[in-house]
Amino acid sequence: MRGRAQPLGTGVLTPDGWRSIGELEVGDLVIGSNGEPTPVLGVYPQGEKKIYRLYSQDGASVLASEDHLWTVRTRDDARREQPWRVLETKELIGDLRSSHYHKWELPLLSAPVCFPEREVPMDPYALGLLLGDGCVTGTTTPSFATEDPELVMALEHALPGVRARWKGGPDYVLNRVRQPGESMTIANPITDVMRRLRLSGCKSNTKFVPEVYLRNTAETRMAVLQGLLDADGGPVTQQGRTCRIQFSTVSPRLREDVVFLVQSLGGVAYWRTRPARGRTPGSARGRQIRHRHDAYILDIRLPEGIEPFRLSRKAEAYNASGGGRPMRFVDRIEPRGTAECVCIQVAAEDSLYVTEDFLLTHNTLNDAFIILDEAQNSSAEQMKMFLTRLGFNSKIVVTGDVTQVDLPSGTVSGLRVVQDILDGIPDIHFARLSSADVVRHKLVSDIVDAYGRYDASREAQEPKAIQQRGKRRP
């Protein structure tokens, strides 16, 4: 485990949200590559380490030590269905391009993150639609703007007690359906929910996805994303290429929330900024409308099986071309000085866990063949620590000569103790070599035999010496 480390403040995803790696303890749960919680088996402080920031080409980044482990593969590895490689940060530095391509691909979530289910006050798809094309200022009746009657019907279906009344053009007013005998002072249900979610009064540049929807089940997060994409997103098709998804917003926080939704579902989101300054003004009823806020354009790729649209026309265009496969590649690695670091070990079969920006990394080496030589000079505690770090699909060979122990006086050799503790456990085999197995000069064999007889004689005499000392006592 030595050296595989991240700074104490690095974020690690848990079922309860992001936590600093320095806060984690044995038994805490973190999120693995399959999206499911996996327990922390060990926490190992590493002291001050040289730190680098690794960037992927979609803008994600995380800090790690120079000998931190990364699971990567090349395009040729993927094409030939070769297994993923495990390389240290320092092995990647200076080897990030193959011709004009990014060389090293990083793994993505194999399934959406499993957050605990939480009760929500509004249908998540309806919330996504309202965040995209709704108006919830709190001072007027909520409204919705769309040219797709299908979305109006979906909104009414998802919001019981609300009726969409056409006002003109693309505008609809979302009125409360009053029941006989009800007071007119009862708040509009949409307004009431938006106040509880602290969305009431939010404008286009301050909208956001409430935390109760962000950290919820995959179905809830997918429904919110579908509502946002049906309202303010769409498929982008190109001749001979798979279809990507585009989404735009002027809210920096909503941009971050959409990136979170996409990444938590196993996808990738790139974004760029269109500055308001210098853009050609729009027009409304013959008047020029200048852009007041920078716009953020997101290009999204989602994994197979995740449907981004419910609106028929968008879903048909997306499915006609296919969504392709989301991919992440290492873009650059930059030094960031030094920092106090810690290493964790997780119980996931592939040892991967989710760190900042949903990047997958790990601290243990699986599928390895490990040799511990001169094991007679390990203490019992050191031997236990070494053997309990065995990774999945790995093998350990421990070799040593108990006649050549160089430990301090009074320290028991771990190689001696382990034979009594582990003898008889399946998949563990002890091979004891005699002088006949020593491929050296014949004199060495005689010396080994002599030491063997000497040790056996001392062990036989030790009980007698103890008895004699007992008899001499007054």
FIMIDREN-856715 format. One line per field, with one value per residue (C-alpha): residue number from 1; residue in three letters; x, y, z. Coordinates in Angstrom, 3 decimals. Example, Ala and Ser with C-alpha at 12.3 -4.5 7.8 and 13.67 -1.06 7.14 Angstrom:
% residues 2
resi [1; 2]
resn [Ala; Ser]
X [12.300; 13.670]
Y [-4.500; -1.060]
Z [7.800; 7.140]
This chain:
% residues 474
resi [1; 2; 3; 4; 5; 6; 7; 8; 9; 10; 11; 12; 13; 14; 15; 16; 17; 18; 19; 20; 21; 22; 23; 24; 25; 26; 27; 28; 29; 30; 31; 32; 33; 34; 35; 36; 37; 38; 39; 40; 41; 42; 43; 44; 45; 46; 47; 48; 49; 50; 51; 52; 53; 54; 55; 56; 57; 58; 59; 60; 61; 62; 63; 64; 65; 66; 67; 68; 69; 70; 71; 72; 73; 74; 75; 76; 77; 78; 79; 80; 81; 82; 83; 84; 85; 86; 87; 88; 89; 90; 91; 92; 93; 94; 95; 96; 97; 98; 99; 100; 101; 102; 103; 104; 105; 106; 107; 108; 109; 110; 111; 112; 113; 114; 115; 116; 117; 118; 119; 120; 121; 122; 123; 124; 125; 126; 127; 128; 129; 130; 131; 132; 133; 134; 135; 136; 137; 138; 139; 140; 141; 142; 143; 144; 145; 146; 147; 148; 149; 150; 151; 152; 153; 154; 155; 156; 157; 158; 159; 160; 161; 162; 163; 164; 165; 166; 167; 168; 169; 170; 171; 172; 173; 174; 175; 176; 177; 178; 179; 180; 181; 182; 183; 184; 185; 186; 187; 188; 189; 190; 191; 192; 193; 194; 195; 196; 197; 198; 199; 200; 201; 202; 203; 204; 205; 206; 207; 208; 209; 210; 211; 212; 213; 214; 215; 216; 217; 218; 219; 220; 221; 222; 223; 224; 225; 226; 227; 228; 229; 230; 231; 232; 233; 234; 235; 236; 237; 238; 239; 240; 241; 242; 243; 244; 245; 246; 247; 248; 249; 250; 251; 252; 253; 254; 255; 256; 257; 258; 259; 260; 261; 262; 263; 264; 265; 266; 267; 268; 269; 270; 271; 272; 273; 274; 275; 276; 277; 278; 279; 280; 281; 282; 283; 284; 285; 286; 287; 288; 289; 290; 291; 292; 293; 294; 295; 296; 297; 298; 299; 300; 301; 302; 303; 304; 305; 306; 307; 308; 309; 310; 311; 312; 313; 314; 315; 316; 317; 318; 319; 320; 321; 322; 323; 324; 325; 326; 327; 328; 329; 330; 331; 332; 333; 334; 335; 336; 337; 338; 339; 340; 341; 342; 343; 344; 345; 346; 347; 348; 349; 350; 351; 352; 353; 354; 355; 356; 357; 358; 359; 360; 361; 362; 363; 364; 365; 366; 367; 368; 369; 370; 371; 372; 373; 374; 375; 376; 377; 378; 379; 380; 381; 382; 383; 384; 385; 386; 387; 388; 389; 390; 391; 392; 393; 394; 395; 396; 397; 398; 399; 400; 401; 402; 403; 404; 405; 406; 407; 408; 409; 410; 411; 412; 413; 414; 415; 416; 417; 418; 419; 420; 421; 422; 423; 424; 425; 426; 427; 428; 429; 430; 431; 432; 433; 434; 435; 436; 437; 438; 439; 440; 441; 442; 443; 444; 445; 446; 447; 448; 449; 450; 451; 452; 453; 454; 455; 456; 457; 458; 459; 460; 461; 462; 463; 464; 465; 466; 467; 468; 469; 470; 471; 472; 473; 474]
resn [Met; Arg; Gly; Arg; Ala; Gln; Pro; Leu; Gly; Thr; Gly; Val; Leu; Thr; Pro; Asp; Gly; Trp; Arg; Ser; Ile; Gly; Glu; Leu; Glu; Val; Gly; Asp; Leu; Val; Ile; Gly; Ser; Asn; Gly; Glu; Pro; Thr; Pro; Val; Leu; Gly; Val; Tyr; Pro; Gln; Gly; Glu; Lys; Lys; Ile; Tyr; Arg; Leu; Tyr; Ser; Gln; Asp; Gly; Ala; Ser; Val; Leu; Ala; Ser; Glu; Asp; His; Leu; Trp; Thr; Val; Arg; Thr; Arg; Asp; Asp; Ala; Arg; Arg; Glu; Gln; Pro; Trp; Arg; Val; Leu; Glu; Thr; Lys; Glu; Leu; Ile; Gly; Asp; Leu; Arg; Ser; Ser; His; Tyr; His; Lys; Trp; Glu; Leu; Pro; Leu; Leu; Ser; Ala; Pro; Val; Cys; Phe; Pro; Glu; Arg; Glu; Val; Pro; Met; Asp; Pro; Tyr; Ala; Leu; Gly; Leu; Leu; Leu; Gly; Asp; Gly; Cys; Val; Thr; Gly; Thr; Thr; Thr; Pro; Ser; Phe; Ala; Thr; Glu; Asp; Pro; Glu; Leu; Val; Met; Ala; Leu; Glu; His; Ala; Leu; Pro; Gly; Val; Arg; Ala; Arg; Trp; Lys; Gly; Gly; Pro; Asp; Tyr; Val; Leu; Asn; Arg; Val; Arg; Gln; Pro; Gly; Glu; Ser; Met; Thr; Ile; Ala; Asn; Pro; Ile; Thr; Asp; Val; Met; Arg; Arg; Leu; Arg; Leu; Ser; Gly; Cys; Lys; Ser; Asn; Thr; Lys; Phe; Val; Pro; Glu; Val; Tyr; Leu; Arg; Asn; Thr; Ala; Glu; Thr; Arg; Met; Ala; Val; Leu; Gln; Gly; Leu; Leu; Asp; Ala; Asp; Gly; Gly; Pro; Val; Thr; Gln; Gln; Gly; Arg; Thr; Cys; Arg; Ile; Gln; Phe; Ser; Thr; Val; Ser; Pro; Arg; Leu; Arg; Glu; Asp; Val; Val; Phe; Leu; Val; Gln; Ser; Leu; Gly; Gly; Val; Ala; Tyr; Trp; Arg; Thr; Arg; Pro; Ala; Arg; Gly; Arg; Thr; Pro; Gly; Ser; Ala; Arg; Gly; Arg; Gln; Ile; Arg; His; Arg; His; Asp; Ala; Tyr; Ile; Leu; Asp; Ile; Arg; Leu; Pro; Glu; Gly; Ile; Glu; Pro; Phe; Arg; Leu; Ser; Arg; Lys; Ala; Glu; Ala; Tyr; Asn; Ala; Ser; Gly; Gly; Gly; Arg; Pro; Met; Arg; Phe; Val; Asp; Arg; Ile; Glu; Pro; Arg; Gly; Thr; Ala; Glu; Cys; Val; Cys; Ile; Gln; Val; Ala; Ala; Glu; Asp; Ser; Leu; Tyr; Val; Thr; Glu; Asp; Phe; Leu; Leu; Thr; His; Asn; Thr; Leu; Asn; Asp; Ala; Phe; Ile; Ile; Leu; Asp; Glu; Ala; Gln; Asn; Ser; Ser; Ala; Glu; Gln; Met; Lys; Met; Phe; Leu; Thr; Arg; Leu; Gly; Phe; Asn; Ser; Lys; Ile; Val; Val; Thr; Gly; Asp; Val; Thr; Gln; Val; Asp; Leu; Pro; Ser; Gly; Thr; Val; Ser; Gly; Leu; Arg; Val; Val; Gln; Asp; Ile; Leu; Asp; Gly; Ile; Pro; Asp; Ile; His; Phe; Ala; Arg; Leu; Ser; Ser; Ala; Asp; Val; Val; Arg; His; Lys; Leu; Val; Ser; Asp; Ile; Val; Asp; Ala; Tyr; Gly; Arg; Tyr; Asp; Ala; Ser; Arg; Glu; Ala; Gln; Glu; Pro; Lys; Ala; Ile; Gln; Gln; Arg; Gly; Lys; Arg; Arg; Pro]
X [0.000; 3.019; 2.752; -0.716; -2.274; -4.433; -4.434; -6.555; -9.075; -9.789; -13.486; -14.710; -18.318; -20.329; -24.041; -24.483; -22.685; -19.102; -16.682; -12.988; -10.789; -9.059; -12.351; -12.960; -12.595; -12.597; -16.188; -17.377; -19.092; -17.863; -19.217; -17.545; -17.323; -20.617; -22.392; -22.984; -21.652; -18.499; -16.860; -13.475; -11.165; -8.150; -6.951; -3.195; -1.644; 1.183; 2.693; 3.866; 3.831; 4.569; 1.182; -0.069; -3.447; -4.696; -7.130; -9.411; -10.343; -13.894; -12.559; -12.739; -9.702; -8.402; -5.246; -3.084; 0.461; 3.074; 2.826; -0.951; -2.513; -4.790; -6.719; -6.229; -6.196; -5.294; -7.566; -5.744; -6.372; -10.107; -10.237; -8.442; -10.496; -7.344; -7.635; -7.210; -3.726; -2.761; -0.163; 1.224; 0.808; 4.512; 4.305; 1.614; 3.477; 5.002; 3.165; -0.308; -0.575; -0.556; -0.145; -2.785; -5.067; -5.320; -3.575; -4.995; -8.719; -10.125; -12.947; -16.466; -19.224; -20.613; -24.014; -25.654; -24.728; -27.077; -28.105; -30.777; -34.354; -35.717; -39.236; -39.664; -42.452; -42.908; -42.668; -39.008; -39.835; -42.209; -39.502; -37.063; -39.568; -40.243; -36.528; -36.061; -39.034; -41.020; -41.432; -41.689; -40.994; -43.359; -45.028; -47.220; -49.006; -46.478; -46.259; -44.677; -43.515; -43.334; -44.271; -44.855; -48.406; -47.010; -45.016; -48.061; -50.018; -47.107; -46.870; -50.577; -50.385; -47.387; -48.952; -52.349; -54.516; -52.899; -54.334; -52.309; -54.304; -53.114; -52.395; -51.107; -48.212; -46.019; -47.174; -49.317; -50.460; -50.409; -53.578; -54.686; -57.807; -60.207; -62.605; -66.131; -66.049; -62.276; -61.006; -59.424; -56.585; -55.114; -51.709; -51.009; -49.457; -46.516; -45.801; -46.037; -43.538; -41.159; -41.073; -40.229; -37.463; -36.206; -36.722; -39.436; -38.120; -35.231; -34.587; -33.028; -29.503; -30.080; -32.053; -30.704; -31.634; -32.456; -30.175; -33.034; -33.318; -29.582; -28.832; -31.700; -32.360; -31.173; -34.806; -35.364; -32.162; -32.919; -36.423; -35.085; -32.508; -35.150; -37.320; -34.401; -33.379; -36.938; -37.272; -33.832; -31.874; -31.951; -30.198; -27.422; -27.031; -24.149; -23.805; -21.984; -21.697; -23.588; -25.903; -24.742; -26.987; -26.798; -28.149; -27.891; -28.433; -27.388; -27.268; -23.768; -25.264; -27.715; -24.811; -22.947; -26.076; -26.643; -23.002; -23.519; -26.674; -24.930; -21.778; -23.721; -25.532; -22.264; -22.112; -19.734; -20.498; -18.323; -19.210; -18.142; -19.119; -20.740; -20.057; -22.991; -20.755; -20.443; -23.300; -25.915; -29.045; -32.243; -35.632; -39.099; -42.076; -39.735; -37.574; -33.921; -33.202; -29.588; -28.073; -27.537; -25.802; -23.156; -24.603; -23.211; -23.432; -23.139; -22.388; -23.502; -22.899; -24.904; -24.304; -26.435; -29.748; -30.145; -32.886; -32.306; -35.648; -39.351; -40.508; -41.309; -39.655; -36.381; -36.353; -36.907; -34.028; -31.727; -32.542; -32.217; -28.490; -27.654; -25.956; -22.490; -20.294; -19.195; -15.404; -12.861; -9.162; -6.268; -5.610; -2.750; -0.979; 0.402; 2.516; 0.805; 3.538; 3.254; 0.471; -0.352; -1.829; -3.729; -4.415; -7.573; -8.363; -11.907; -13.675; -14.836; -13.748; -11.899; -10.729; -12.093; -13.922; -15.438; -13.428; -13.871; -15.784; -16.763; -13.262; -12.524; -9.287; -7.972; -5.236; -4.780; -3.266; -5.375; -4.546; -0.971; 1.724; 3.602; 6.762; 7.909; 11.501; 13.533; 10.226; 11.952; 12.940; 9.358; 7.661; 4.353; 2.525; 4.236; 3.387; -0.279; -0.403; 1.195; -1.054; -4.287; -3.517; -3.981; -6.051; -8.630; -7.278; -3.800; -1.251; 1.386; 4.542; 6.355; 9.902; 12.345; 14.769; 13.932; 17.562; 18.726; 16.618; 18.186; 15.448; 16.273; 16.445; 13.024; 11.193; 9.397; 9.744; 6.472; 7.444; 7.503; 4.215; 2.283; 2.786; 0.815; -1.915; -2.683; -1.860; -4.880; -6.663; -7.800; -5.820; -2.805; 0.086; 3.329; 6.315; 9.151; 12.552; 15.284; 19.012; 18.233; 16.430; 19.356; 21.024; 24.385; 27.802; 27.589; 29.168; 26.159; 23.842; 25.964; 25.830; 22.012; 21.753; 24.052; 21.989; 18.845; 20.239; 21.404; 17.960; 16.240; 18.624; 18.002; 14.246; 14.480; 16.686; 14.681; 11.916; 14.579; 16.389; 13.163; 12.485; 15.981; 15.673; 12.402; 14.009; 16.816; 14.381; 13.980]
Y [0.000; 2.330; 5.502; 5.050; 8.170; 11.261; 14.554; 14.599; 17.045; 15.023; 14.283; 10.685; 9.816; 8.047; 7.125; 10.345; 12.567; 13.810; 13.387; 14.154; 11.071; 12.230; 11.866; 8.254; 5.436; 1.655; 0.481; 3.643; 3.159; 4.635; 4.233; 1.652; 1.447; -0.490; 2.417; 0.444; 1.120; -0.746; -0.656; 0.831; -1.950; 0.126; 3.698; 4.295; 7.753; 8.388; 11.647; 14.436; 13.406; 14.997; 15.751; 15.986; 16.983; 14.606; 16.081; 14.174; 15.678; 16.474; 18.870; 16.536; 16.489; 15.105; 15.259; 12.192; 11.245; 10.446; 6.707; 6.589; 3.807; 4.340; 1.827; 2.699; 1.201; 2.260; 2.263; -0.843; -2.549; -1.831; -2.992; -6.244; -6.737; -6.727; -6.277; -2.876; -1.902; -0.507; 2.296; 4.871; 8.603; 9.038; 6.318; 8.302; 11.616; 12.346; 9.460; 10.920; 10.983; 8.363; 10.256; 13.004; 10.928; 10.831; 7.587; 6.455; 5.816; 5.947; 3.666; 4.971; 3.798; 0.469; 1.346; 4.478; 5.444; 3.960; 6.723; 5.969; 6.702; 9.986; 11.380; 14.323; 16.940; 17.070; 14.620; 14.750; 14.900; 17.821; 19.587; 19.177; 20.679; 23.654; 24.271; 24.282; 26.234; 27.270; 30.616; 30.421; 33.973; 33.603; 36.937; 35.640; 32.421; 29.781; 29.463; 27.227; 27.946; 25.306; 24.660; 20.945; 20.136; 16.728; 18.401; 20.331; 17.083; 15.393; 18.300; 18.180; 14.404; 14.711; 17.523; 16.507; 19.492; 21.691; 22.698; 24.296; 27.133; 28.388; 32.101; 32.682; 31.611; 29.148; 30.402; 28.436; 29.471; 26.695; 27.244; 25.359; 23.280; 24.484; 22.068; 23.089; 24.830; 25.472; 28.871; 31.062; 31.801; 28.283; 28.586; 27.214; 23.729; 24.535; 27.783; 26.008; 23.310; 25.797; 27.795; 24.657; 23.806; 27.426; 27.746; 30.363; 33.649; 32.009; 33.448; 31.812; 32.542; 31.293; 28.078; 24.842; 21.220; 20.784; 18.436; 16.049; 15.297; 15.218; 12.641; 10.270; 7.056; 6.632; 6.743; 10.113; 11.616; 10.277; 11.764; 15.217; 15.039; 13.958; 16.927; 19.338; 17.846; 17.751; 21.438; 22.956; 20.188; 18.145; 15.578; 16.761; 14.535; 14.470; 12.451; 9.207; 9.828; 8.809; 11.335; 13.517; 15.450; 19.203; 21.283; 25.018; 27.206; 30.612; 29.356; 28.324; 26.243; 24.464; 23.678; 22.022; 20.116; 18.745; 17.627; 15.854; 14.110; 12.934; 11.719; 9.958; 7.951; 6.836; 9.488; 12.251; 15.984; 18.597; 22.268; 25.551; 29.198; 31.594; 35.084; 37.481; 40.327; 40.610; 38.230; 39.302; 40.463; 38.477; 39.938; 39.856; 41.539; 43.577; 44.746; 43.881; 41.849; 41.906; 38.893; 39.679; 36.477; 34.127; 30.913; 27.452; 24.800; 21.188; 18.253; 15.026; 11.328; 8.773; 5.006; 2.452; 1.843; 5.411; 7.163; 10.935; 12.024; 11.386; 13.871; 11.735; 13.841; 14.102; 10.440; 9.317; 11.464; 10.229; 6.554; 6.759; 7.559; 5.947; 7.651; 6.155; 5.265; 7.809; 7.826; 9.601; 9.990; 11.411; 14.870; 16.252; 15.855; 18.902; 19.142; 20.696; 20.758; 18.544; 17.690; 15.459; 12.280; 9.169; 5.852; 3.758; 0.172; -0.748; -4.089; -3.700; -6.599; -4.296; -2.019; 1.063; 3.867; 7.172; 10.301; 13.937; 14.583; 10.885; 9.805; 6.193; 5.338; 2.751; 1.989; -1.773; -3.926; -6.889; -9.638; -9.578; -12.132; -11.015; -12.518; -11.794; -12.951; -13.230; -13.450; -14.863; -11.283; -10.022; -9.733; -11.462; -8.109; -7.304; -10.738; -10.289; -6.831; -8.151; -11.205; -9.288; -6.904; -9.652; -8.314; -10.190; -12.727; -12.298; -14.816; -14.450; -16.548; -16.154; -17.519; -17.560; -19.593; -19.811; -20.748; -17.286; -14.888; -11.447; -9.918; -8.158; -10.378; -11.244; -10.628; -13.698; -14.376; -13.944; -16.878; -19.191; -17.947; -18.014; -21.773; -22.426; -19.866; -20.648; -24.346; -26.254; -23.282; -24.094; -22.435; -21.977; -24.406; -24.727; -26.207; -27.124; -27.585; -29.820; -29.999; -32.201; -29.221; -26.836; -26.428; -25.220; -26.572; -29.877; -28.164; -25.798; -28.827; -30.194; -26.840; -26.690; -30.217; -29.292; -26.219; -28.336; -30.857; -28.012; -26.344; -29.653; -30.364; -26.934; -27.324; -30.750; -29.432; -26.293; -28.026; -29.804; -26.517; -24.920; -27.822; -27.624; -23.880; -24.544; -27.123; -24.744; -22.101; -21.939]
Z [0.000; 0.287; -1.799; -3.360; -1.934; -2.327; -0.371; 2.778; 1.289; -1.861; -2.308; -2.314; -3.160; -0.450; -0.240; 1.784; -0.716; -1.010; 1.902; 2.253; 2.032; 5.221; 7.143; 6.151; 8.660; 8.405; 7.899; 6.130; 2.766; -0.505; -4.036; -6.286; -10.074; -10.229; -8.539; -5.337; -1.820; -0.803; 2.657; 3.450; 4.693; 5.613; 6.049; 5.830; 6.437; 3.962; 5.204; 2.895; -0.772; -4.122; -5.729; -9.321; -10.763; -13.445; -15.993; -18.331; -21.701; -20.536; -17.892; -14.881; -12.574; -9.278; -7.155; -6.480; -5.547; -8.175; -7.484; -7.179; -9.255; -12.275; -14.328; -18.008; -21.486; -25.014; -28.063; -29.290; -25.944; -26.290; -29.906; -29.096; -25.912; -23.803; -20.011; -18.419; -17.253; -13.846; -14.032; -11.631; -12.162; -12.910; -15.592; -17.439; -17.399; -20.792; -22.437; -22.967; -26.771; -29.482; -32.768; -32.443; -30.162; -26.398; -25.476; -22.120; -21.639; -18.111; -16.902; -16.310; -14.009; -15.205; -13.682; -12.233; -8.679; -6.075; -3.695; -1.054; -2.098; -0.743; -0.842; -3.226; -3.183; -6.979; -9.847; -10.991; -14.720; -14.109; -12.092; -14.987; -17.432; -15.157; -14.588; -18.347; -19.696; -16.632; -14.898; -11.103; -9.930; -6.964; -7.748; -10.589; -11.420; -12.623; -16.391; -18.989; -22.554; -25.283; -28.891; -28.092; -26.887; -25.868; -23.086; -21.867; -21.568; -19.780; -17.336; -16.516; -16.033; -13.680; -11.618; -10.206; -9.376; -12.024; -15.417; -18.222; -19.770; -23.159; -23.067; -26.578; -28.768; -26.811; -23.381; -20.920; -17.443; -14.830; -12.781; -9.697; -10.300; -7.665; -6.052; -4.995; -1.632; -1.637; -0.572; -3.223; -0.825; -1.168; -2.789; -6.224; -5.610; -7.885; -6.052; -2.692; -3.736; -5.307; -2.078; -0.090; -2.573; -2.451; -6.198; -5.955; -7.291; -9.139; -12.577; -15.611; -14.359; -10.792; -11.310; -9.856; -9.155; -5.443; -3.525; -2.677; -6.418; -7.119; -4.422; -5.035; -6.953; -10.541; -11.703; -10.026; -11.403; -14.884; -14.827; -13.853; -16.637; -19.175; -18.230; -18.628; -21.981; -23.334; -22.445; -23.139; -24.848; -27.988; -30.174; -32.496; -35.554; -38.032; -41.201; -40.498; -36.754; -33.655; -32.041; -29.171; -26.805; -26.352; -23.478; -22.833; -19.781; -18.446; -14.844; -13.662; -10.856; -13.151; -15.478; -12.575; -11.541; -15.056; -15.217; -11.863; -13.138; -16.312; -14.572; -11.812; -14.516; -16.109; -18.831; -19.853; -20.221; -21.930; -21.623; -23.136; -22.580; -25.030; -23.618; -23.625; -24.687; -28.444; -29.274; -31.782; -29.914; -30.217; -30.965; -29.416; -31.085; -33.211; -30.308; -29.884; -26.757; -25.673; -23.949; -20.267; -19.166; -20.501; -21.902; -21.145; -23.862; -22.719; -25.029; -23.389; -23.992; -22.033; -21.773; -23.585; -21.855; -20.573; -22.554; -22.519; -24.018; -23.474; -26.115; -29.176; -31.879; -29.929; -28.920; -32.523; -33.818; -31.056; -31.499; -35.292; -35.026; -31.687; -28.788; -29.136; -26.161; -23.551; -23.102; -20.936; -21.716; -19.705; -21.121; -19.025; -15.678; -13.852; -10.666; -7.651; -4.998; -1.931; 0.509; 3.451; 1.999; 2.957; 1.266; 1.570; 0.706; -0.386; -0.618; -4.237; -6.431; -8.833; -5.961; -7.772; -5.993; -7.153; -6.463; -7.573; -10.824; -10.804; -11.803; -10.887; -9.129; -6.669; -4.180; -4.291; -6.991; -8.148; -10.639; -9.310; -8.536; -5.420; -3.887; -0.325; 0.062; 3.295; 5.166; 8.264; 9.057; 9.263; 12.626; 13.317; 12.961; 9.652; 8.256; 9.170; 7.542; 4.342; 3.937; 4.606; 1.705; -0.892; -3.826; -5.893; -8.403; -6.939; -5.663; -2.962; -2.596; 0.733; 0.982; 3.868; 5.975; 9.679; 10.412; 9.299; 11.373; 11.805; 13.963; 17.265; 20.327; 21.678; 18.362; 17.046; 13.320; 11.445; 9.222; 12.265; 13.715; 10.443; 10.073; 13.267; 12.473; 8.822; 8.573; 7.211; 5.586; 2.001; -0.833; 1.480; 1.009; 2.967; 1.110; 3.478; 1.820; 3.189; 2.497; -0.510; -2.105; -1.646; -5.030; -3.733; -2.766; -0.815; 2.171; 2.335; 2.584; 5.443; 7.206; 6.837; 8.304; 11.168; 12.055; 11.838; 14.364; 16.607; 16.612; 17.289; 20.184; 21.724; 21.461; 23.174; 25.989; 26.691; 28.770; 30.903; 31.592; 32.724; 35.142; 36.629; 37.233; 39.047; 41.377; 42.422; 43.605; 47.498]
